[in-house]
């Protein structure tokens, strides 16, 4: 069975501690020399960065998120011991952990650190598939000659380098495929390194609920449980053809993942599906004008992100969350792709008008999907003769903002503070 020290990278043999540096961080697994696919997950990413930049926060519970009506973006590991969790309403997290320090997210800073982590990944292999700002898959197959060591040792060295050079920590899951690698990265947090091999996959998964499989939400899990599939073991005992007869393509996916089979490859050019922005209000809003003002701000944010990424899109989606936490989504397809705030706002405003009926909303968001390269954006409009003029005005505003900052030019709608 292969074994090595995560700190000095020397082989550890059968010793529970490294015989070279006496570290207890020995990684041992029968398949360790053959596995190449990993999932890298930054530990409590936003909170870890804030603690790195302000050492006085090191031993304090920390929540990253908006105001009292917002949700927790990240809870540090100390805050988690009190029950606070990411995606939890902020008021609930503060009730559980009233002495926590709360900091608003600084996405520009977090994105910069994410790019630094990504650069260190690309030093190892071009096969890097970003999943979000703080996680990615890698496939190190074929890199042993380049690095002079197997994938597991390369990843342990990478983990130490991130901690040493960037001041944050990551957890790594190494496995035979993406599904198992993602599971493994959660097994030993923080600063973890877990291996989940092919031989043990089915037995490891057997006693987990069906919802443990990605893409199976609460409603789907209830439906499967009603059909007799409560645990993954129930899926394992059922013939794949029977699951396909019941659930079609989803049945085949469940049958394979239940047995630890995942044929997806690590894709370094993974397609981005949408660009969106949303905002949770400090208090519920029912009237049109204040919602319209926030809609404009969201449309501008989406437009900026599209322009930064050289993208455009032809479907605009409005998202609303009611005071009782019901989520409404309404979408409209455009005649041609756009990246302009003016067009995104106009389309989403039409959708918003239809939802003004006395309902009080706590969140509003806008998204653009059906993405394409920016070269396809905003062709000449022969019907709307003012479109070209508005487009030129918006791009002129972009140039001024690029030189003097975003607040140097503010549209009149954004100045209306009446709620």
ZABA-819418 format. One record per residue (C-alpha): x, z, y; residue in one letter; chain. Coordinates in steps of 0.5 Angstrom, whole numbers. Each point is the difference from the previous one (the first is absolute). Layout:
N
[r [X Z Y] 'A' 'A'] ...
! end
This chain:
419
[r [0 0 0] 'X' 'A'] [r [3 -2 7] 'X' 'A'] [r [1 5 5] 'X' 'A'] [r [4 1 6] 'X' 'A'] [r [1 4 6] 'X' 'A'] [r [-5 -2 6] 'X' 'A'] [r [6 4 5] 'X' 'A'] [r [6 -3 -2] 'X' 'A'] [r [-2 -6 -5] 'X' 'A'] [r [4 2 -6] 'X' 'A'] [r [-2 0 -7] 'X' 'A'] [r [-3 7 -2] 'X' 'A'] [r [0 -1 -7] 'X' 'A'] [r [-5 6 -4] 'X' 'A'] [r [2 5 6] 'X' 'A'] [r [-6 3 4] 'X' 'A'] [r [5 0 6] 'X' 'A'] [r [5 -5 2] 'X' 'A'] [r [6 1 -3] 'X' 'A'] [r [4 -3 6] 'X' 'A'] [r [-4 4 6] 'X' 'A'] [r [-4 5 -4] 'X' 'A'] [r [-6 -3 4] 'X' 'A'] [r [-7 1 -4] 'X' 'A'] [r [-3 -7 2] 'X' 'A'] [r [2 -3 -6] 'X' 'A'] [r [-5 -6 -2] 'X' 'A'] [r [-1 -1 -7] 'X' 'A'] [r [-4 -6 -3] 'X' 'A'] [r [0 -4 -7] 'X' 'A'] [r [-1 -6 4] 'X' 'A'] [r [4 1 7] 'X' 'A'] [r [5 -5 -2] 'X' 'A'] [r [-6 -6 0] 'X' 'A'] [r [-5 1 5] 'X' 'A'] [r [1 -3 7] 'X' 'A'] [r [-7 0 3] 'X' 'A'] [r [-1 6 5] 'X' 'A'] [r [-4 3 6] 'X' 'A'] [r [3 3 6] 'X' 'A'] [r [-5 5 3] 'X' 'A'] [r [3 4 7] 'X' 'A'] [r [-2 7 -1] 'X' 'A'] [r [-5 2 6] 'X' 'A'] [r [3 -5 4] 'X' 'A'] [r [-3 1 7] 'X' 'A'] [r [1 8 -1] 'X' 'A'] [r [7 -1 -3] 'X' 'A'] [r [2 -4 6] 'X' 'A'] [r [-3 5 5] 'X' 'A'] [r [4 5 -3] 'X' 'A'] [r [6 -4 0] 'X' 'A'] [r [0 -1 7] 'X' 'A'] [r [-2 7 2] 'X' 'A'] [r [3 5 -5] 'X' 'A'] [r [-4 6 3] 'X' 'A'] [r [-6 -3 -4] 'X' 'A'] [r [4 1 -7] 'X' 'A'] [r [-3 6 -3] 'X' 'A'] [r [-7 -1 4] 'X' 'A'] [r [-6 -3 -3] 'X' 'A'] [r [-1 -7 4] 'X' 'A'] [r [-6 -5 0] 'X' 'A'] [r [1 -7 3] 'X' 'A'] [r [-7 -3 3] 'X' 'A'] [r [-5 -1 5] 'X' 'A'] [r [-4 5 4] 'X' 'A'] [r [-5 5 -3] 'X' 'A'] [r [-5 -6 -2] 'X' 'A'] [r [6 -4 -3] 'X' 'A'] [r [3 0 -7] 'X' 'A'] [r [6 3 -3] 'X' 'A'] [r [5 -6 0] 'X' 'A'] [r [6 4 -4] 'X' 'A'] [r [0 8 -2] 'X' 'A'] [r [7 3 -1] 'X' 'A'] [r [1 3 -7] 'X' 'A'] [r [-1 7 3] 'X' 'A'] [r [-6 -2 3] 'X' 'A'] [r [-3 -2 -7] 'X' 'A'] [r [1 6 -3] 'X' 'A'] [r [-5 3 5] 'X' 'A'] [r [-5 -6 -3] 'X' 'A'] [r [1 -5 6] 'X' 'A'] [r [1 -7 -2] 'X' 'A'] [r [1 -7 2] 'X' 'A'] [r [-7 -4 2] 'X' 'A'] [r [-3 7 1] 'X' 'A'] [r [-5 1 6] 'X' 'A'] [r [5 4 5] 'X' 'A'] [r [-5 5 2] 'X' 'A'] [r [0 2 -8] 'X' 'A'] [r [8 0 0] 'X' 'A'] [r [0 4 6] 'X' 'A'] [r [-5 5 -3] 'X' 'A'] [r [4 1 -7] 'X' 'A'] [r [7 0 4] 'X' 'A'] [r [-2 3 7] 'X' 'A'] [r [7 1 2] 'X' 'A'] [r [3 -7 -2] 'X' 'A'] [r [3 -4 6] 'X' 'A'] [r [-4 -6 1] 'X' 'A'] [r [4 -6 3] 'X' 'A'] [r [-3 -7 2] 'X' 'A'] [r [3 -6 -4] 'X' 'A'] [r [5 -4 3] 'X' 'A'] [r [0 -7 -4] 'X' 'A'] [r [5 -3 4] 'X' 'A'] [r [5 5 -2] 'X' 'A'] [r [-2 0 -7] 'X' 'A'] [r [0 -7 -1] 'X' 'A'] [r [7 0 2] 'X' 'A'] [r [2 5 -5] 'X' 'A'] [r [-4 -5 -5] 'X' 'A'] [r [4 -6 2] 'X' 'A'] [r [6 4 -1] 'X' 'A'] [r [-2 2 -7] 'X' 'A'] [r [-2 -7 -2] 'X' 'A'] [r [7 -2 2] 'X' 'A'] [r [3 5 -5] 'X' 'A'] [r [-4 -3 -5] 'X' 'A'] [r [2 -7 1] 'X' 'A'] [r [7 2 0] 'X' 'A'] [r [-2 1 -8] 'X' 'A'] [r [-4 -6 -1] 'X' 'A'] [r [-4 -6 3] 'X' 'A'] [r [-6 2 -4] 'X' 'A'] [r [-3 5 4] 'X' 'A'] [r [-8 0 1] 'X' 'A'] [r [-2 5 6] 'X' 'A'] [r [-7 3 -2] 'X' 'A'] [r [-1 4 7] 'X' 'A'] [r [5 3 5] 'X' 'A'] [r [3 5 -5] 'X' 'A'] [r [0 -3 -7] 'X' 'A'] [r [2 -6 -3] 'X' 'A'] [r [1 -3 -7] 'X' 'A'] [r [7 -2 -2] 'X' 'A'] [r [3 -4 -6] 'X' 'A'] [r [7 1 -2] 'X' 'A'] [r [1 -5 -6] 'X' 'A'] [r [6 -4 0] 'X' 'A'] [r [4 4 5] 'X' 'A'] [r [4 4 -4] 'X' 'A'] [r [6 -4 1] 'X' 'A'] [r [-1 0 7] 'X' 'A'] [r [0 8 1] 'X' 'A'] [r [4 1 -6] 'X' 'A'] [r [-5 5 -3] 'X' 'A'] [r [-7 0 -3] 'X' 'A'] [r [-6 0 4] 'X' 'A'] [r [-1 8 -1] 'X' 'A'] [r [6 2 3] 'X' 'A'] [r [0 -5 6] 'X' 'A'] [r [-7 3 2] 'X' 'A'] [r [3 7 -1] 'X' 'A'] [r [5 -2 5] 'X' 'A'] [r [-5 -4 5] 'X' 'A'] [r [-4 7 0] 'X' 'A'] [r [6 4 2] 'X' 'A'] [r [2 -5 5] 'X' 'A'] [r [-7 0 3] 'X' 'A'] [r [1 7 1] 'X' 'A'] [r [7 0 2] 'X' 'A'] [r [-1 -5 5] 'X' 'A'] [r [-7 0 3] 'X' 'A'] [r [-2 7 -1] 'X' 'A'] [r [-6 0 -4] 'X' 'A'] [r [-1 0 -8] 'X' 'A'] [r [-4 -5 -5] 'X' 'A'] [r [-2 1 -7] 'X' 'A'] [r [1 -6 -5] 'X' 'A'] [r [-4 -2 -6] 'X' 'A'] [r [4 -4 -5] 'X' 'A'] [r [-4 -4 -5] 'X' 'A'] [r [-2 -6 -4] 'X' 'A'] [r [-5 -3 5] 'X' 'A'] [r [-3 2 7] 'X' 'A'] [r [-6 4 -3] 'X' 'A'] [r [4 5 -4] 'X' 'A'] [r [6 0 6] 'X' 'A'] [r [-6 2 5] 'X' 'A'] [r [-2 5 -4] 'X' 'A'] [r [7 3 -2] 'X' 'A'] [r [2 0 8] 'X' 'A'] [r [-6 6 0] 'X' 'A'] [r [3 4 -6] 'X' 'A'] [r [6 4 4] 'X' 'A'] [r [-1 0 7] 'X' 'A'] [r [3 1 5] 'X' 'A'] [r [7 -3 -1] 'X' 'A'] [r [-2 -1 -7] 'X' 'A'] [r [2 -6 -5] 'X' 'A'] [r [-4 -1 -6] 'X' 'A'] [r [0 -5 -6] 'X' 'A'] [r [-6 -2 -4] 'X' 'A'] [r [2 -4 -6] 'X' 'A'] [r [-4 -6 -4] 'X' 'A'] [r [0 5 -6] 'X' 'A'] [r [-3 6 3] 'X' 'A'] [r [-5 -4 5] 'X' 'A'] [r [-6 0 -4] 'X' 'A'] [r [0 7 -2] 'X' 'A'] [r [2 3 7] 'X' 'A'] [r [-6 -4 2] 'X' 'A'] [r [-5 2 -5] 'X' 'A'] [r [-3 7 3] 'X' 'A'] [r [0 -3 7] 'X' 'A'] [r [-7 -1 3] 'X' 'A'] [r [-2 -8 1] 'X' 'A'] [r [1 1 7] 'X' 'A'] [r [7 1 -1] 'X' 'A'] [r [0 -8 0] 'X' 'A'] [r [1 -3 6] 'X' 'A'] [r [-6 -3 3] 'X' 'A'] [r [-5 4 -4] 'X' 'A'] [r [-3 4 6] 'X' 'A'] [r [-5 6 -1] 'X' 'A'] [r [-6 -5 0] 'X' 'A'] [r [3 -4 -6] 'X' 'A'] [r [2 6 -3] 'X' 'A'] [r [-7 3 -1] 'X' 'A'] [r [-2 -7 -3] 'X' 'A'] [r [5 0 -5] 'X' 'A'] [r [-1 7 -2] 'X' 'A'] [r [-7 -1 -1] 'X' 'A'] [r [2 -6 -5] 'X' 'A'] [r [4 5 -3] 'X' 'A'] [r [7 -1 3] 'X' 'A'] [r [2 6 3] 'X' 'A'] [r [7 1 -2] 'X' 'A'] [r [5 -6 -1] 'X' 'A'] [r [0 2 -7] 'X' 'A'] [r [-7 -3 0] 'X' 'A'] [r [2 -6 2] 'X' 'A'] [r [6 0 -5] 'X' 'A'] [r [-4 1 -6] 'X' 'A'] [r [-5 -6 3] 'X' 'A'] [r [2 -8 -2] 'X' 'A'] [r [2 -4 6] 'X' 'A'] [r [-5 -5 -2] 'X' 'A'] [r [-6 5 0] 'X' 'A'] [r [3 3 7] 'X' 'A'] [r [0 -8 2] 'X' 'A'] [r [-7 -1 -2] 'X' 'A'] [r [-3 6 4] 'X' 'A'] [r [4 -1 6] 'X' 'A'] [r [3 -7 0] 'X' 'A'] [r [7 0 3] 'X' 'A'] [r [0 7 3] 'X' 'A'] [r [-1 2 -8] 'X' 'A'] [r [7 -4 -2] 'X' 'A'] [r [3 3 6] 'X' 'A'] [r [-2 7 -2] 'X' 'A'] [r [2 -1 -7] 'X' 'A'] [r [7 -2 1] 'X' 'A'] [r [1 5 5] 'X' 'A'] [r [-2 6 -4] 'X' 'A'] [r [5 -2 -5] 'X' 'A'] [r [6 0 5] 'X' 'A'] [r [0 -8 1] 'X' 'A'] [r [0 -3 7] 'X' 'A'] [r [3 -7 0] 'X' 'A'] [r [0 -1 8] 'X' 'A'] [r [7 -1 3] 'X' 'A'] [r [4 3 6] 'X' 'A'] [r [-2 -5 5] 'X' 'A'] [r [5 0 6] 'X' 'A'] [r [-5 -5 4] 'X' 'A'] [r [-6 4 -1] 'X' 'A'] [r [-6 -3 4] 'X' 'A'] [r [-3 5 6] 'X' 'A'] [r [-7 0 -1] 'X' 'A'] [r [-3 2 7] 'X' 'A'] [r [3 4 6] 'X' 'A'] [r [-5 5 3] 'X' 'A'] [r [0 6 5] 'X' 'A'] [r [-5 6 0] 'X' 'A'] [r [-1 6 4] 'X' 'A'] [r [-4 6 -1] 'X' 'A'] [r [-4 3 6] 'X' 'A'] [r [1 7 2] 'X' 'A'] [r [-8 1 0] 'X' 'A'] [r [-5 -5 -2] 'X' 'A'] [r [-2 -6 4] 'X' 'A'] [r [-7 -4 -1] 'X' 'A'] [r [0 -4 7] 'X' 'A'] [r [2 -7 1] 'X' 'A'] [r [5 1 6] 'X' 'A'] [r [5 5 -3] 'X' 'A'] [r [0 -3 -7] 'X' 'A'] [r [1 -7 4] 'X' 'A'] [r [6 3 3] 'X' 'A'] [r [3 3 -6] 'X' 'A'] [r [-1 -7 -3] 'X' 'A'] [r [4 -4 5] 'X' 'A'] [r [6 5 -1] 'X' 'A'] [r [0 -1 -8] 'X' 'A'] [r [-1 -8 1] 'X' 'A'] [r [6 1 5] 'X' 'A'] [r [4 4 -5] 'X' 'A'] [r [-1 -5 -6] 'X' 'A'] [r [1 -6 4] 'X' 'A'] [r [7 3 2] 'X' 'A'] [r [2 1 -7] 'X' 'A'] [r [-2 -7 -2] 'X' 'A'] [r [4 -3 5] 'X' 'A'] [r [6 5 -2] 'X' 'A'] [r [-1 -3 -7] 'X' 'A'] [r [-1 -7 2] 'X' 'A'] [r [-6 0 -4] 'X' 'A'] [r [-8 -2 2] 'X' 'A'] [r [-6 1 -4] 'X' 'A'] [r [-7 -3 0] 'X' 'A'] [r [-4 6 -2] 'X' 'A'] [r [-2 5 4] 'X' 'A'] [r [-3 7 -3] 'X' 'A'] [r [-3 6 4] 'X' 'A'] [r [1 7 -3] 'X' 'A'] [r [-5 6 2] 'X' 'A'] [r [0 7 -3] 'X' 'A'] [r [-7 3 1] 'X' 'A'] [r [0 8 2] 'X' 'A'] [r [-2 1 -7] 'X' 'A'] [r [6 -4 -3] 'X' 'A'] [r [-3 -6 -2] 'X' 'A'] [r [4 -6 1] 'X' 'A'] [r [-3 -7 3] 'X' 'A'] [r [4 -6 0] 'X' 'A'] [r [-2 -7 3] 'X' 'A'] [r [4 -6 0] 'X' 'A'] [r [0 -7 3] 'X' 'A'] [r [3 -6 -1] 'X' 'A'] [r [3 -4 5] 'X' 'A'] [r [1 -8 1] 'X' 'A'] [r [7 1 0] 'X' 'A'] [r [6 5 0] 'X' 'A'] [r [1 4 6] 'X' 'A'] [r [5 6 2] 'X' 'A'] [r [-3 1 7] 'X' 'A'] [r [-3 6 2] 'X' 'A'] [r [-5 -3 4] 'X' 'A'] [r [-3 -4 -6] 'X' 'A'] [r [1 6 -5] 'X' 'A'] [r [-4 4 5] 'X' 'A'] [r [-6 -5 1] 'X' 'A'] [r [-1 -1 -7] 'X' 'A'] [r [0 8 -2] 'X' 'A'] [r [-4 1 6] 'X' 'A'] [r [-6 -4 -2] 'X' 'A'] [r [1 4 -7] 'X' 'A'] [r [0 6 4] 'X' 'A'] [r [-7 -1 4] 'X' 'A'] [r [-4 -1 -6] 'X' 'A'] [r [2 7 -2] 'X' 'A'] [r [-2 4 6] 'X' 'A'] [r [-6 3 -2] 'X' 'A'] [r [1 7 2] 'X' 'A'] [r [4 2 -6] 'X' 'A'] [r [6 4 2] 'X' 'A'] [r [7 -2 -2] 'X' 'A'] [r [6 4 -1] 'X' 'A'] [r [5 -6 -2] 'X' 'A'] [r [1 -7 2] 'X' 'A'] [r [5 -6 -2] 'X' 'A'] [r [1 -7 0] 'X' 'A'] [r [4 -4 -5] 'X' 'A'] [r [2 -8 -1] 'X' 'A'] [r [1 -3 -7] 'X' 'A'] [r [0 -7 -3] 'X' 'A'] [r [7 0 3] 'X' 'A'] [r [5 -6 2] 'X' 'A'] [r [6 -1 3] 'X' 'A'] [r [0 0 8] 'X' 'A'] [r [1 -8 0] 'X' 'A'] [r [-8 0 -2] 'X' 'A'] [r [-2 4 6] 'X' 'A'] [r [-5 -1 5] 'X' 'A'] [r [-1 -8 1] 'X' 'A'] [r [-3 -3 6] 'X' 'A'] [r [-7 1 0] 'X' 'A'] [r [-4 -6 3] 'X' 'A'] [r [-7 4 0] 'X' 'A'] [r [3 7 4] 'X' 'A'] [r [3 -3 6] 'X' 'A'] [r [2 6 2] 'X' 'A'] [r [4 2 -6] 'X' 'A'] [r [6 -3 1] 'X' 'A'] [r [0 3 7] 'X' 'A'] [r [-1 7 -3] 'X' 'A'] [r [6 -1 -5] 'X' 'A'] [r [5 -2 5] 'X' 'A'] [r [-2 6 4] 'X' 'A'] [r [1 5 -6] 'X' 'A'] [r [6 -3 -2] 'X' 'A'] [r [3 1 8] 'X' 'A'] [r [-3 7 -1] 'X' 'A'] [r [5 1 -7] 'X' 'A'] [r [6 -3 4] 'X' 'A'] [r [-1 5 6] 'X' 'A'] [r [-1 6 -5] 'X' 'A'] [r [6 -2 -4] 'X' 'A'] [r [4 0 6] 'X' 'A'] [r [-3 7 3] 'X' 'A'] [r [-4 3 -5] 'X' 'A'] [r [-7 0 -3] 'X' 'A'] [r [-3 4 6] 'X' 'A'] [r [2 -5 5] 'X' 'A'] [r [-6 -4 -1] 'X' 'A'] [r [-6 3 -2] 'X' 'A'] [r [-7 -4 -1] 'X' 'A'] [r [-6 3 5] 'X' 'A'] [r [-4 2 -7] 'X' 'A'] [r [6 5 -2] 'X' 'A'] [r [-1 3 7] 'X' 'A'] [r [-7 2 -1] 'X' 'A'] [r [0 7 -2] 'X' 'A'] [r [-7 2 0] 'X' 'A'] [r [-2 3 -7] 'X' 'A'] 
! end
